[in-house]
Amino acid sequence: MKITLYQPTLSLLLLLFLSGGCAVNQEKGKTITPQAPPLAEIVPWQTVERVTILKADQDPIYALAISPDNSLLLSGSFDGTVREWDLKTQKPLRTWQLGDTVNAIQFSPDGETFVTADAGGKVQRWNTRTGKLEMTYPGHAFLVTDAAISPDGEILATGSWDRTVKLWDFQTGTLLKTLRGHNHPIQAIAFSPDGKGIVSADYDGFVKLWKVSTGRFIRAYAGNLFPVYRVLFSKDGNTAGTASQDGSIRGWQVKSGIGTTTILAHNDAVTDMALLDGGKVLASTSGDGTVKFWDVNTRRHLNTLKGNVILRMVASRDGRWLVTGDRDGAIALGCGVLPILRGSIT
């Protein structure tokens, strides 16, 4: 395990805490003496630096999830391995071998269980405390690319290359509805914050909104001409956003379907997105080897971190942690909703 503290300038240090910050080991023989900065200097995610903490696998990381209490991290890789980490100590806890590439992991809202979806078409629910398999949700004919759990924890949604989205009773495993209407493989799905709608996106760039209670198609969001790799809703549920292969991030008004935003964010495919700081900051990852941070309201670019090709990203629910997984099997941890401390290293 390696933890690195980056120093962007001689006079500015990013000190990370876990409780009210993110924990970082000090260099041997050196002591950091912080001095509290003026409030104006605290800009969430504008000067964050990346801290590499885990070398999980030799294979690409395709799935990440953080437990609702921000204590556990799950990673899923190309070789079918799911690993569990203590987020506070950065120590590995358990490992599961699923046999097929793990494409999605989701914790239930109460954190008592988690769901995995893989390239073999399997969707499974596991007990977080015991690590035992509780249920399998059969039904997809091809690999499952994404999974989402409704905010109330009652419905599980899965998207597949069989071009369908399936809605399940999360507790009983009963198949409730199959949403059909895509002519290309499903790449990403997301529930609206109120749980009444679900958005699906496919490999040809089509993005569609469905009513969860009836399974009825409501509207499409036009503009993407290339595969969409991630969809999400704003915290208030009024905006839907997509990450596309063409390097763009697009946004639409959910109710009207009117496009509101197009950001030419990256020089390669945007592989994932996450909201931070209560939905005020958007982070995006790309095949161009960067993680970028954006002000949601102004669309202003805040910061760029450079490194390996990032495939997946997840933010903790308290908005403090941002975890990325790359194509080389490394997991990196960043922290930005924290004080930036001026100090000296002695």
Secondary structure, 3 states (H helix, E strand, C coil): CCCCCCCCCCCCECCCCCCCCCCCCCCCCCCEEEECCCHHHCCCCCCCCEEEEEECCCCCEEEEEECCCCCEEEEEECCCEEEEEECCCCEEEEEEECCCCEEEEEECCCCCEEEEEECCCCEEEEECCCCCEEEECCCCCCCEEEEEECCCCCEEEEEECCCEEEEEECCCCCEEEEEECCCCCEEEEEECCCCCEEEEEECCCCEEEEECCCCCEEEEECCCCCCEEEEEECCCCCEEEEEECCCEEEEEECCCCCEEEEEECCCCCEEEEEEEHHHCEEEEEECCCEEEEEECCCCCEEEEEECCCEEEEEECCCCCEEEEEECCCEEEEEECCCCCEEEEEC
